[in-house]
Amino acid sequence: MHTHILPKDIPDFAKKFGYEGFIRLHHHREGWARMMQGDKFFREIHENCWDPKVRIEEYARFNTQVQVVCTIPVMFSYWAQPQDGLEISRFLNDHIAEVVAQYPKNYVGLGTLPMQDVELAIQELERLKTECHMPGIQIGSNINNINLGDEKLFPVFEACEKLDMAILVHPWEMMGQQHMGKYWLPWLVGMPAETARAIASLIFSGVMEKLPKLRFCFAHAGGSFIPTIGRLEHGFHCRPDLVAIDNPVNPREYLGKFWVDSATHDPELLEYILKKAGSKKVCLGTDYPFPLGDLEIGTFIEQMNLEPAVIEDMFHQSTLDWLKLDKKQFV
Ligand code: CO
């Protein structure tokens, strides 16, 4: 789980909607494209970002058959006009649904929603379920700086629980990124903090408590949330007047209730995550095809000398449980 995909060609949304900020793809040579945001270069991508066959071959080299795909967070476009956000979401979701329909044994899709408008988000969520047959969605770690625990967003989570849709929370629009342009800090420091912000907000606000059947999964092993659980718990006990105002339950109680991916790049950290969350809640996640991802898909895990049952959980069972899928559909 946790890989990113894009259509090879993206409409010129800036031209269509009459304002800038949308991603365009400039295919400047065979197999390579520049993602451009207006005139600004965002990222160079390779055909493994859009070609489903190339991706299947690259995965096969690491004995991996199935990829859970979702869009690249820069495509969320939560800042856009709601109707435009809906149109972009539908375009991206239809593309992912097509890839899955074409290669059902190799792909599972997660949709994206125009989270800037709760009604439109729920409308698209219903379409994802009934028309696109997707088992879940991917959302950002904050929505235009509104935290996920904010009551404005609650109806979307309620609808996800009702429709039995799993949720991947991916860090994006990293806090403080305007103050840390150098050294790739928004990715290296901001992303883990963003994910912790999302988990803490969903716990302390009571969303996880009120909607216990929701199946959340958090990218990059939950960022800095699990490694700092001692601090979070201590803060909960020593300043309940600040922390425990909306939910009286100790944050530690939620370890093992949500899923995380394995993208730690560090066997000792993964061991710790396994200890805290349990192998049933840790999924093989790569962040493929981007350089910060685990591009030697799971190799470091195979070298860790773990029990076969733990490996089995991480390599497929936890993801199947999270998405409520049956292994048989991929055989
Ligand atoms: Co990612």
py3Dmol code that shows the C-alpha trace and the ligand (Angstrom):
import py3Dmol

protein = """\
ATOM      1  CA  MET A   1       0.000   0.000   0.000  1.00  0.00           C
ATOM      2  CA  HIS A   2       0.969   3.680  -0.326  1.00  0.00           C
ATOM      3  CA  THR A   3       2.185   4.164  -3.886  1.00  0.00           C
ATOM      4  CA  HIS A   4       1.458   7.148  -6.097  1.00  0.00           C
ATOM      5  CA  ILE A   5       0.228   7.257  -9.691  1.00  0.00           C
ATOM      6  CA  LEU A   6      -0.738   9.957 -12.195  1.00  0.00           C
ATOM      7  CA  PRO A   7      -2.420   9.936 -15.592  1.00  0.00           C
ATOM      8  CA  LYS A   8       0.120  10.426 -18.393  1.00  0.00           C
ATOM      9  CA  ASP A   9      -1.752  13.496 -19.612  1.00  0.00           C
ATOM     10  CA  ILE A  10      -3.448  16.067 -17.411  1.00  0.00           C
ATOM     11  CA  PRO A  11      -5.807  18.732 -18.807  1.00  0.00           C
ATOM     12  CA  ASP A  12      -4.701  22.355 -18.566  1.00  0.00           C
ATOM     13  CA  PHE A  13      -6.824  23.084 -15.490  1.00  0.00           C
ATOM     14  CA  ALA A  14      -5.335  26.594 -15.086  1.00  0.00           C
ATOM     15  CA  LYS A  15      -6.601  27.524 -18.544  1.00  0.00           C
ATOM     16  CA  LYS A  16      -9.917  25.783 -17.991  1.00  0.00           C
ATOM     17  CA  PHE A  17     -10.663  27.335 -14.592  1.00  0.00           C
ATOM     18  CA  GLY A  18      -8.984  30.695 -15.238  1.00  0.00           C
ATOM     19  CA  TYR A  19      -6.455  30.744 -12.370  1.00  0.00           C
ATOM     20  CA  GLU A  20      -3.041  29.278 -11.590  1.00  0.00           C
ATOM     21  CA  GLY A  21      -1.678  26.728  -9.143  1.00  0.00           C
ATOM     22  CA  PHE A  22      -2.615  23.493 -10.927  1.00  0.00           C
ATOM     23  CA  ILE A  23      -0.080  20.886 -11.976  1.00  0.00           C
ATOM     24  CA  ARG A  24       0.680  20.428 -15.674  1.00  0.00           C
ATOM     25  CA  LEU A  25       2.902  17.722 -17.146  1.00  0.00           C
ATOM     26  CA  HIS A  26       5.572  18.709 -19.628  1.00  0.00           C
ATOM     27  CA  HIS A  27       6.747  15.554 -21.417  1.00  0.00           C
ATOM     28  CA  HIS A  28      10.145  16.826 -22.519  1.00  0.00           C
ATOM     29  CA  ARG A  29      11.618  13.502 -23.638  1.00  0.00           C
ATOM     30  CA  GLU A  30      10.508   9.884 -23.981  1.00  0.00           C
ATOM     31  CA  GLY A  31       9.664   8.496 -20.544  1.00  0.00           C
ATOM     32  CA  TRP A  32      10.330  11.714 -18.618  1.00  0.00           C
ATOM     33  CA  ALA A  33       8.106  14.626 -17.654  1.00  0.00           C
ATOM     34  CA  ARG A  34       8.383  17.772 -15.603  1.00  0.00           C
ATOM     35  CA  MET A  35       5.561  18.538 -13.211  1.00  0.00           C
ATOM     36  CA  MET A  36       5.012  22.285 -13.522  1.00  0.00           C
ATOM     37  CA  GLN A  37       2.943  24.508 -11.263  1.00  0.00           C
ATOM     38  CA  GLY A  38       2.386  27.581 -13.419  1.00  0.00           C
ATOM     39  CA  ASP A  39       5.932  28.457 -14.554  1.00  0.00           C
ATOM     40  CA  LYS A  40       7.424  26.876 -11.448  1.00  0.00           C
ATOM     41  CA  PHE A  41       9.175  23.529 -11.674  1.00  0.00           C
ATOM     42  CA  PHE A  42       7.782  21.128  -9.067  1.00  0.00           C
ATOM     43  CA  ARG A  43       9.275  17.691  -9.723  1.00  0.00           C
ATOM     44  CA  GLU A  44      10.773  15.543 -12.476  1.00  0.00           C
ATOM     45  CA  ILE A  45       8.922  12.262 -12.908  1.00  0.00           C
ATOM     46  CA  HIS A  46       9.595   9.100 -14.869  1.00  0.00           C
ATOM     47  CA  GLU A  47       7.244   6.812 -16.783  1.00  0.00           C
ATOM     48  CA  ASN A  48       6.927   4.591 -13.685  1.00  0.00           C
ATOM     49  CA  CYS A  49       4.693   7.376 -12.390  1.00  0.00           C
ATOM     50  CA  TRP A  50       2.070   6.831 -15.126  1.00  0.00           C
ATOM     51  CA  ASP A  51       2.726   3.557 -16.988  1.00  0.00           C
ATOM     52  CA  PRO A  52       0.945   0.687 -15.198  1.00  0.00           C
ATOM     53  CA  LYS A  53       2.966  -1.957 -17.060  1.00  0.00           C
ATOM     54  CA  VAL A  54       6.358  -0.454 -16.215  1.00  0.00           C
ATOM     55  CA  ARG A  55       5.248  -0.305 -12.572  1.00  0.00           C
ATOM     56  CA  ILE A  56       4.172  -3.953 -12.531  1.00  0.00           C
ATOM     57  CA  GLU A  57       7.570  -4.965 -13.966  1.00  0.00           C
ATOM     58  CA  GLU A  58       9.497  -2.860 -11.455  1.00  0.00           C
ATOM     59  CA  TYR A  59       7.483  -4.377  -8.608  1.00  0.00           C
ATOM     60  CA  ALA A  60       7.943  -7.923  -9.917  1.00  0.00           C
ATOM     61  CA  ARG A  61      11.724  -7.509  -9.457  1.00  0.00           C
ATOM     62  CA  PHE A  62      11.029  -7.384  -5.726  1.00  0.00           C
ATOM     63  CA  ASN A  63       8.510 -10.229  -5.762  1.00  0.00           C
ATOM     64  CA  THR A  64       5.603  -7.875  -5.241  1.00  0.00           C
ATOM     65  CA  GLN A  65       2.376  -8.282  -7.152  1.00  0.00           C
ATOM     66  CA  VAL A  66      -0.156  -5.742  -5.929  1.00  0.00           C
ATOM     67  CA  GLN A  67       0.096  -1.985  -5.500  1.00  0.00           C
ATOM     68  CA  VAL A  68      -2.397   0.190  -3.675  1.00  0.00           C
ATOM     69  CA  VAL A  69      -2.342   3.375  -5.750  1.00  0.00           C
ATOM     70  CA  CYS A  70      -3.457   6.895  -4.976  1.00  0.00           C
ATOM     71  CA  THR A  71      -2.756  10.309  -6.394  1.00  0.00           C
ATOM     72  CA  ILE A  72       0.248  12.505  -5.564  1.00  0.00           C
ATOM     73  CA  PRO A  73      -0.671  14.889  -2.717  1.00  0.00           C
ATOM     74  CA  VAL A  74       0.163  17.973  -4.802  1.00  0.00           C
ATOM     75  CA  MET A  75      -2.915  17.021  -6.863  1.00  0.00           C
ATOM     76  CA  PHE A  76      -5.280  17.347  -3.847  1.00  0.00           C
ATOM     77  CA  SER A  77      -5.901  21.012  -4.815  1.00  0.00           C
ATOM     78  CA  TYR A  78      -7.877  21.729  -1.635  1.00  0.00           C
ATOM     79  CA  TRP A  79      -7.137  25.431  -2.196  1.00  0.00           C
ATOM     80  CA  ALA A  80      -9.098  25.481  -5.494  1.00  0.00           C
ATOM     81  CA  GLN A  81     -12.730  26.505  -5.961  1.00  0.00           C
ATOM     82  CA  PRO A  82     -14.881  23.592  -4.699  1.00  0.00           C
ATOM     83  CA  GLN A  83     -16.459  22.713  -8.077  1.00  0.00           C
ATOM     84  CA  ASP A  84     -13.018  22.767  -9.693  1.00  0.00           C
ATOM     85  CA  GLY A  85     -11.677  20.565  -6.902  1.00  0.00           C
ATOM     86  CA  LEU A  86     -14.511  18.137  -7.595  1.00  0.00           C
ATOM     87  CA  GLU A  87     -13.703  18.067 -11.311  1.00  0.00           C
ATOM     88  CA  ILE A  88     -10.017  17.354 -10.642  1.00  0.00           C
ATOM     89  CA  SER A  89     -10.929  14.639  -8.131  1.00  0.00           C
ATOM     90  CA  ARG A  90     -13.278  12.971 -10.598  1.00  0.00           C
ATOM     91  CA  PHE A  91     -10.653  13.081 -13.330  1.00  0.00           C
ATOM     92  CA  LEU A  92      -7.993  11.490 -11.099  1.00  0.00           C
ATOM     93  CA  ASN A  93     -10.403   8.940  -9.615  1.00  0.00           C
ATOM     94  CA  ASP A  94     -11.688   7.832 -13.018  1.00  0.00           C
ATOM     95  CA  HIS A  95      -8.105   7.299 -14.146  1.00  0.00           C
ATOM     96  CA  ILE A  96      -7.279   5.159 -11.110  1.00  0.00           C
ATOM     97  CA  ALA A  97     -10.497   3.167 -11.568  1.00  0.00           C
ATOM     98  CA  GLU A  98      -9.485   2.481 -15.189  1.00  0.00           C
ATOM     99  CA  VAL A  99      -6.027   1.254 -14.181  1.00  0.00           C
ATOM    100  CA  VAL A 100      -7.580  -1.077 -11.605  1.00  0.00           C
ATOM    101  CA  ALA A 101     -10.161  -2.359 -14.116  1.00  0.00           C
ATOM    102  CA  GLN A 102      -7.387  -3.057 -16.614  1.00  0.00           C
ATOM    103  CA  TYR A 103      -5.085  -4.840 -14.133  1.00  0.00           C
ATOM    104  CA  PRO A 104      -7.314  -6.066 -11.305  1.00  0.00           C
ATOM    105  CA  LYS A 105      -4.702  -8.499  -9.982  1.00  0.00           C
ATOM    106  CA  ASN A 106      -2.041  -5.804  -9.718  1.00  0.00           C
ATOM    107  CA  TYR A 107      -3.793  -2.670  -8.545  1.00  0.00           C
ATOM    108  CA  VAL A 108      -6.137  -1.471  -5.837  1.00  0.00           C
ATOM    109  CA  GLY A 109      -7.229   2.170  -5.961  1.00  0.00           C
ATOM    110  CA  LEU A 110      -7.776   4.849  -3.341  1.00  0.00           C
ATOM    111  CA  GLY A 111      -9.717   7.934  -4.412  1.00  0.00           C
ATOM    112  CA  THR A 112      -9.257  11.622  -3.665  1.00  0.00           C
ATOM    113  CA  LEU A 113     -11.990  14.020  -2.494  1.00  0.00           C
ATOM    114  CA  PRO A 114     -12.575  17.790  -2.766  1.00  0.00           C
ATOM    115  CA  MET A 115     -12.207  18.136   1.012  1.00  0.00           C
ATOM    116  CA  GLN A 116     -12.601  21.935   0.798  1.00  0.00           C
ATOM    117  CA  ASP A 117     -16.350  21.317   0.467  1.00  0.00           C
ATOM    118  CA  VAL A 118     -17.856  18.695   2.739  1.00  0.00           C
ATOM    119  CA  GLU A 119     -20.994  18.152   0.626  1.00  0.00           C
ATOM    120  CA  LEU A 120     -19.059  17.704  -2.611  1.00  0.00           C
ATOM    121  CA  ALA A 121     -16.561  15.472  -0.798  1.00  0.00           C
ATOM    122  CA  ILE A 122     -19.370  13.166   0.372  1.00  0.00           C
ATOM    123  CA  GLN A 123     -20.921  13.203  -3.098  1.00  0.00           C
ATOM    124  CA  GLU A 124     -17.626  12.016  -4.623  1.00  0.00           C
ATOM    125  CA  LEU A 125     -17.108   9.526  -1.792  1.00  0.00           C
ATOM    126  CA  GLU A 126     -20.436   7.891  -2.660  1.00  0.00           C
ATOM    127  CA  ARG A 127     -19.478   7.754  -6.336  1.00  0.00           C
ATOM    128  CA  LEU A 128     -16.132   6.161  -5.428  1.00  0.00           C
ATOM    129  CA  LYS A 129     -17.983   3.455  -3.563  1.00  0.00           C
ATOM    130  CA  THR A 130     -20.813   2.732  -6.002  1.00  0.00           C
ATOM    131  CA  GLU A 131     -19.351   3.559  -9.429  1.00  0.00           C
ATOM    132  CA  CYS A 132     -15.594   3.198  -9.012  1.00  0.00           C
ATOM    133  CA  HIS A 133     -15.785   0.281  -6.526  1.00  0.00           C
ATOM    134  CA  MET A 134     -12.861   1.604  -4.504  1.00  0.00           C
ATOM    135  CA  PRO A 135     -12.276   0.379  -0.954  1.00  0.00           C
ATOM    136  CA  GLY A 136     -11.008   3.700   0.363  1.00  0.00           C
ATOM    137  CA  ILE A 137      -9.666   7.215  -0.030  1.00  0.00           C
ATOM    138  CA  GLN A 138      -6.523   9.235   0.557  1.00  0.00           C
ATOM    139  CA  ILE A 139      -6.707  12.638   2.252  1.00  0.00           C
ATOM    140  CA  GLY A 140      -4.169  15.235   3.355  1.00  0.00           C
ATOM    141  CA  SER A 141      -2.980  15.737   6.940  1.00  0.00           C
ATOM    142  CA  ASN A 142      -4.749  19.098   7.127  1.00  0.00           C
ATOM    143  CA  ILE A 143      -7.331  20.745   4.869  1.00  0.00           C
ATOM    144  CA  ASN A 144      -6.270  24.325   4.122  1.00  0.00           C
ATOM    145  CA  ASN A 145      -4.857  24.379   7.653  1.00  0.00           C
ATOM    146  CA  ILE A 146      -8.053  23.032   9.191  1.00  0.00           C
ATOM    147  CA  ASN A 147      -7.087  20.095  11.396  1.00  0.00           C
ATOM    148  CA  LEU A 148      -8.690  16.736  10.663  1.00  0.00           C
ATOM    149  CA  GLY A 149     -10.350  16.689  14.081  1.00  0.00           C
ATOM    150  CA  ASP A 150     -12.261  19.903  13.325  1.00  0.00           C
ATOM    151  CA  GLU A 151     -16.016  19.455  13.561  1.00  0.00           C
ATOM    152  CA  LYS A 152     -16.436  20.944  10.048  1.00  0.00           C
ATOM    153  CA  LEU A 153     -14.884  17.792   8.597  1.00  0.00           C
ATOM    154  CA  PHE A 154     -16.739  15.332  10.824  1.00  0.00           C
ATOM    155  CA  PRO A 155     -19.538  14.578   8.299  1.00  0.00           C
ATOM    156  CA  VAL A 156     -16.950  13.254   5.818  1.00  0.00           C
ATOM    157  CA  PHE A 157     -15.595  10.811   8.414  1.00  0.00           C
ATOM    158  CA  GLU A 158     -19.106   9.840   9.400  1.00  0.00           C
ATOM    159  CA  ALA A 159     -19.880   9.092   5.740  1.00  0.00           C
ATOM    160  CA  CYS A 160     -16.668   7.046   5.433  1.00  0.00           C
ATOM    161  CA  GLU A 161     -17.718   4.924   8.386  1.00  0.00           C
ATOM    162  CA  LYS A 162     -21.226   4.484   6.988  1.00  0.00           C
ATOM    163  CA  LEU A 163     -19.933   3.541   3.521  1.00  0.00           C
ATOM    164  CA  ASP A 164     -17.177   1.363   5.011  1.00  0.00           C
ATOM    165  CA  MET A 165     -14.410   3.282   3.217  1.00  0.00           C
ATOM    166  CA  ALA A 166     -10.841   3.047   4.543  1.00  0.00           C
ATOM    167  CA  ILE A 167      -8.792   6.258   4.856  1.00  0.00           C
ATOM    168  CA  LEU A 168      -5.111   6.813   4.140  1.00  0.00           C
ATOM    169  CA  VAL A 169      -3.883  10.055   5.700  1.00  0.00           C
ATOM    170  CA  HIS A 170      -0.892  11.439   3.815  1.00  0.00           C
ATOM    171  CA  PRO A 171       1.150  14.462   4.962  1.00  0.00           C
ATOM    172  CA  TRP A 172       0.814  17.504   2.735  1.00  0.00           C
ATOM    173  CA  GLU A 173       0.923  21.338   3.005  1.00  0.00           C
ATOM    174  CA  MET A 174       3.496  20.843   5.721  1.00  0.00           C
ATOM    175  CA  MET A 175       3.305  23.194   8.684  1.00  0.00           C
ATOM    176  CA  GLY A 176       6.007  25.836   8.661  1.00  0.00           C
ATOM    177  CA  GLN A 177       7.241  24.927   5.180  1.00  0.00           C
ATOM    178  CA  GLN A 178       7.517  28.601   4.216  1.00  0.00           C
ATOM    179  CA  HIS A 179      10.172  28.943   6.924  1.00  0.00           C
ATOM    180  CA  MET A 180      12.244  25.920   5.949  1.00  0.00           C
ATOM    181  CA  GLY A 181      12.917  26.083   2.251  1.00  0.00           C
ATOM    182  CA  LYS A 182      16.459  24.752   2.527  1.00  0.00           C
ATOM    183  CA  TYR A 183      17.649  21.164   2.874  1.00  0.00           C
ATOM    184  CA  TRP A 184      14.326  19.603   1.840  1.00  0.00           C
ATOM    185  CA  LEU A 185      13.139  20.155   5.420  1.00  0.00           C
ATOM    186  CA  PRO A 186       9.400  20.212   4.603  1.00  0.00           C
ATOM    187  CA  TRP A 187       9.791  16.584   3.484  1.00  0.00           C
ATOM    188  CA  LEU A 188      12.325  15.437   6.080  1.00  0.00           C
ATOM    189  CA  VAL A 189      11.015  17.240   9.167  1.00  0.00           C
ATOM    190  CA  GLY A 190       7.623  18.637   8.181  1.00  0.00           C
ATOM    191  CA  MET A 191       6.079  15.404   6.923  1.00  0.00           C
ATOM    192  CA  PRO A 192       6.588  13.302  10.062  1.00  0.00           C
ATOM    193  CA  ALA A 193       5.311  16.215  12.163  1.00  0.00           C
ATOM    194  CA  GLU A 194       2.289  16.662   9.896  1.00  0.00           C
ATOM    195  CA  THR A 195       1.308  13.023  10.260  1.00  0.00           C
ATOM    196  CA  ALA A 196       1.634  13.244  14.049  1.00  0.00           C
ATOM    197  CA  ARG A 197      -0.522  16.389  13.930  1.00  0.00           C
ATOM    198  CA  ALA A 198      -3.214  14.506  11.995  1.00  0.00           C
ATOM    199  CA  ILE A 199      -3.259  11.483  14.336  1.00  0.00           C
ATOM    200  CA  ALA A 200      -3.198  13.624  17.489  1.00  0.00           C
ATOM    201  CA  SER A 201      -6.010  15.799  16.154  1.00  0.00           C
ATOM    202  CA  LEU A 202      -8.178  12.774  15.269  1.00  0.00           C
ATOM    203  CA  ILE A 203      -7.599  11.278  18.737  1.00  0.00           C
ATOM    204  CA  PHE A 204      -7.842  14.362  20.963  1.00  0.00           C
ATOM    205  CA  SER A 205     -10.921  15.693  19.112  1.00  0.00           C
ATOM    206  CA  GLY A 206     -12.704  12.405  19.720  1.00  0.00           C
ATOM    207  CA  VAL A 207     -13.183  11.486  16.038  1.00  0.00           C
ATOM    208  CA  MET A 208     -11.609   8.058  16.548  1.00  0.00           C
ATOM    209  CA  GLU A 209     -13.633   7.590  19.730  1.00  0.00           C
ATOM    210  CA  LYS A 210     -16.948   8.585  18.150  1.00  0.00           C
ATOM    211  CA  LEU A 211     -16.367   6.584  14.979  1.00  0.00           C
ATOM    212  CA  PRO A 212     -14.660   3.416  16.215  1.00  0.00           C
ATOM    213  CA  LYS A 213     -15.320   1.482  13.008  1.00  0.00           C
ATOM    214  CA  LEU A 214     -13.361   3.938  10.854  1.00  0.00           C
ATOM    215  CA  ARG A 215     -10.227   2.336   9.433  1.00  0.00           C
ATOM    216  CA  PHE A 216      -7.434   4.906   9.333  1.00  0.00           C
ATOM    217  CA  CYS A 217      -3.968   4.225   7.976  1.00  0.00           C
ATOM    218  CA  PHE A 218      -1.184   6.785   8.316  1.00  0.00           C
ATOM    219  CA  ALA A 219       1.743   7.202   5.949  1.00  0.00           C
ATOM    220  CA  HIS A 220       5.424   6.848   6.898  1.00  0.00           C
ATOM    221  CA  ALA A 221       4.730   4.671   9.945  1.00  0.00           C
ATOM    222  CA  GLY A 222       2.565   7.419  11.426  1.00  0.00           C
ATOM    223  CA  GLY A 223       5.389   9.993  11.256  1.00  0.00           C
ATOM    224  CA  SER A 224       6.529  11.146  14.668  1.00  0.00           C
ATOM    225  CA  PHE A 225       3.323  10.105  16.471  1.00  0.00           C
ATOM    226  CA  ILE A 226       4.316   6.636  17.687  1.00  0.00           C
ATOM    227  CA  PRO A 227       7.917   7.596  18.544  1.00  0.00           C
ATOM    228  CA  THR A 228       6.606  10.448  20.734  1.00  0.00           C
ATOM    229  CA  ILE A 229       3.675   8.579  22.338  1.00  0.00           C
ATOM    230  CA  GLY A 230       5.319   8.883  25.770  1.00  0.00           C
ATOM    231  CA  ARG A 231       5.323  12.659  25.490  1.00  0.00           C
ATOM    232  CA  LEU A 232       1.748  12.752  24.188  1.00  0.00           C
ATOM    233  CA  GLU A 233       0.554  10.542  27.041  1.00  0.00           C
ATOM    234  CA  HIS A 234       2.475  12.550  29.628  1.00  0.00           C
ATOM    235  CA  GLY A 235       0.975  15.789  28.293  1.00  0.00           C
ATOM    236  CA  PHE A 236      -2.475  14.180  28.461  1.00  0.00           C
ATOM    237  CA  HIS A 237      -1.919  13.351  32.154  1.00  0.00           C
ATOM    238  CA  CYS A 238      -0.148  16.522  33.298  1.00  0.00           C
ATOM    239  CA  ARG A 239      -2.284  19.076  31.458  1.00  0.00           C
ATOM    240  CA  PRO A 240      -5.720  17.493  30.950  1.00  0.00           C
ATOM    241  CA  ASP A 241      -7.103  21.048  30.965  1.00  0.00           C
ATOM    242  CA  LEU A 242      -5.364  21.540  27.599  1.00  0.00           C
ATOM    243  CA  VAL A 243      -5.284  18.044  26.133  1.00  0.00           C
ATOM    244  CA  ALA A 244      -8.218  16.005  27.434  1.00  0.00           C
ATOM    245  CA  ILE A 245     -10.937  18.585  26.821  1.00  0.00           C
ATOM    246  CA  ASP A 246     -12.756  16.750  24.018  1.00  0.00           C
ATOM    247  CA  ASN A 247     -11.811  13.129  24.658  1.00  0.00           C
ATOM    248  CA  PRO A 248     -11.043  11.627  28.094  1.00  0.00           C
ATOM    249  CA  VAL A 249      -9.239   8.571  26.648  1.00  0.00           C
ATOM    250  CA  ASN A 250      -5.454   8.213  26.947  1.00  0.00           C
ATOM    251  CA  PRO A 251      -3.862   8.534  23.467  1.00  0.00           C
ATOM    252  CA  ARG A 252      -1.845   5.371  24.119  1.00  0.00           C
ATOM    253  CA  GLU A 253      -5.117   3.405  24.028  1.00  0.00           C
ATOM    254  CA  TYR A 254      -5.310   4.042  20.292  1.00  0.00           C
ATOM    255  CA  LEU A 255      -2.062   2.252  19.446  1.00  0.00           C
ATOM    256  CA  GLY A 256      -3.116  -0.889  17.626  1.00  0.00           C
ATOM    257  CA  LYS A 257      -6.440   0.646  16.559  1.00  0.00           C
ATOM    258  CA  PHE A 258      -5.169   2.317  13.397  1.00  0.00           C
ATOM    259  CA  TRP A 259      -2.877   1.118  10.628  1.00  0.00           C
ATOM    260  CA  VAL A 260       0.473   2.555   9.570  1.00  0.00           C
ATOM    261  CA  ASP A 261       2.861   1.733   6.747  1.00  0.00           C
ATOM    262  CA  SER A 262       6.364   0.329   7.074  1.00  0.00           C
ATOM    263  CA  ALA A 263       8.224   3.213   5.386  1.00  0.00           C
ATOM    264  CA  THR A 264      10.788   3.898   8.131  1.00  0.00           C
ATOM    265  CA  HIS A 265      14.128   3.226   6.358  1.00  0.00           C
ATOM    266  CA  ASP A 266      15.325   1.928   9.709  1.00  0.00           C
ATOM    267  CA  PRO A 267      14.929  -1.676  10.946  1.00  0.00           C
ATOM    268  CA  GLU A 268      15.153  -0.678  14.625  1.00  0.00           C
ATOM    269  CA  LEU A 269      12.425   1.916  14.254  1.00  0.00           C
ATOM    270  CA  LEU A 270      10.269  -0.619  12.429  1.00  0.00           C
ATOM    271  CA  GLU A 271      10.802  -3.093  15.287  1.00  0.00           C
ATOM    272  CA  TYR A 272       9.617  -0.438  17.723  1.00  0.00           C
ATOM    273  CA  ILE A 273       6.581   0.392  15.551  1.00  0.00           C
ATOM    274  CA  LEU A 274       5.746  -3.328  15.388  1.00  0.00           C
ATOM    275  CA  LYS A 275       5.991  -3.537  19.161  1.00  0.00           C
ATOM    276  CA  LYS A 276       3.694  -0.556  19.704  1.00  0.00           C
ATOM    277  CA  ALA A 277       1.135  -1.046  16.907  1.00  0.00           C
ATOM    278  CA  GLY A 278       1.327  -4.825  16.425  1.00  0.00           C
ATOM    279  CA  SER A 279       2.092  -6.501  13.090  1.00  0.00           C
ATOM    280  CA  LYS A 280      -1.639  -6.701  12.250  1.00  0.00           C
ATOM    281  CA  LYS A 281      -1.573  -2.918  11.902  1.00  0.00           C
ATOM    282  CA  VAL A 282       1.650  -2.455   9.923  1.00  0.00           C
ATOM    283  CA  CYS A 283       1.396  -2.602   6.120  1.00  0.00           C
ATOM    284  CA  LEU A 284       4.158  -2.769   3.541  1.00  0.00           C
ATOM    285  CA  GLY A 285       4.169   0.792   2.258  1.00  0.00           C
ATOM    286  CA  THR A 286       6.745   2.108  -0.168  1.00  0.00           C
ATOM    287  CA  ASP A 287       5.888   5.639  -1.348  1.00  0.00           C
ATOM    288  CA  TYR A 288       6.944   4.325  -4.773  1.00  0.00           C
ATOM    289  CA  PRO A 289       7.990   5.719  -7.234  1.00  0.00           C
ATOM    290  CA  PHE A 290       9.571   8.656  -5.408  1.00  0.00           C
ATOM    291  CA  PRO A 291      13.164   8.791  -4.177  1.00  0.00           C
ATOM    292  CA  LEU A 292      12.217   9.119  -0.488  1.00  0.00           C
ATOM    293  CA  GLY A 293      10.319   5.842  -0.775  1.00  0.00           C
ATOM    294  CA  ASP A 294      11.348   2.277   0.022  1.00  0.00           C
ATOM    295  CA  LEU A 295      12.198   1.538  -3.610  1.00  0.00           C
ATOM    296  CA  GLU A 296      13.806  -1.827  -2.867  1.00  0.00           C
ATOM    297  CA  ILE A 297      10.338  -2.864  -1.873  1.00  0.00           C
ATOM    298  CA  GLY A 298      10.514  -4.535   1.534  1.00  0.00           C
ATOM    299  CA  THR A 299      14.093  -5.819   1.148  1.00  0.00           C
ATOM    300  CA  PHE A 300      15.186  -4.327   4.483  1.00  0.00           C
ATOM    301  CA  ILE A 301      12.239  -6.072   6.134  1.00  0.00           C
ATOM    302  CA  GLU A 302      13.239  -9.441   4.697  1.00  0.00           C
ATOM    303  CA  GLN A 303      16.686  -8.937   6.235  1.00  0.00           C
ATOM    304  CA  MET A 304      15.270  -8.283   9.706  1.00  0.00           C
ATOM    305  CA  ASN A 305      14.901 -11.861  10.909  1.00  0.00           C
ATOM    306  CA  LEU A 306      11.233 -11.492  11.822  1.00  0.00           C
ATOM    307  CA  GLU A 307       8.758 -14.313  12.486  1.00  0.00           C
ATOM    308  CA  PRO A 308       7.100 -15.570   9.274  1.00  0.00           C
ATOM    309  CA  ALA A 309       3.665 -14.584  10.664  1.00  0.00           C
ATOM    310  CA  VAL A 310       4.865 -10.999  11.206  1.00  0.00           C
ATOM    311  CA  ILE A 311       6.207 -10.842   7.642  1.00  0.00           C
ATOM    312  CA  GLU A 312       2.926 -12.254   6.320  1.00  0.00           C
ATOM    313  CA  ASP A 313       0.955  -9.569   8.167  1.00  0.00           C
ATOM    314  CA  MET A 314       3.142  -6.778   6.840  1.00  0.00           C
ATOM    315  CA  PHE A 315       3.513  -8.089   3.295  1.00  0.00           C
ATOM    316  CA  HIS A 316      -0.198  -8.565   2.665  1.00  0.00           C
ATOM    317  CA  GLN A 317      -2.569  -9.450   5.516  1.00  0.00           C
ATOM    318  CA  SER A 318      -2.610  -6.073   7.292  1.00  0.00           C
ATOM    319  CA  THR A 319      -3.383  -4.251   4.051  1.00  0.00           C
ATOM    320  CA  LEU A 320      -6.107  -6.750   3.149  1.00  0.00           C
ATOM    321  CA  ASP A 321      -7.652  -6.244   6.614  1.00  0.00           C
ATOM    322  CA  TRP A 322      -7.397  -2.451   6.388  1.00  0.00           C
ATOM    323  CA  LEU A 323      -9.132  -2.408   2.984  1.00  0.00           C
ATOM    324  CA  LYS A 324     -11.419  -5.372   3.767  1.00  0.00           C
ATOM    325  CA  LEU A 325     -10.238  -7.232   0.690  1.00  0.00           C
ATOM    326  CA  ASP A 326      -9.856 -10.954   0.112  1.00  0.00           C
ATOM    327  CA  LYS A 327      -6.541 -12.411  -0.983  1.00  0.00           C
ATOM    328  CA  LYS A 328      -8.421 -14.677  -3.423  1.00  0.00           C
ATOM    329  CA  GLN A 329      -9.268 -11.807  -5.756  1.00  0.00           C
ATOM    330  CA  PHE A 330      -5.565 -11.424  -6.592  1.00  0.00           C
ATOM    331  CA  VAL A 331      -4.806 -15.095  -7.264  1.00  0.00           C
TER     332      VAL A 331
END
"""
ligand_1 = """\
1
CO
Co 3.453 9.190 -0.334
"""
view = py3Dmol.view(width=600, height=400)
view.addModel(protein, "pdb")
view.setStyle({"model": 0}, {"cartoon": {"style": "trace"}})
view.addModel(ligand_1, "xyz")
view.setStyle({"model": 1}, {"stick": {}})
view.zoomTo()
view.show()
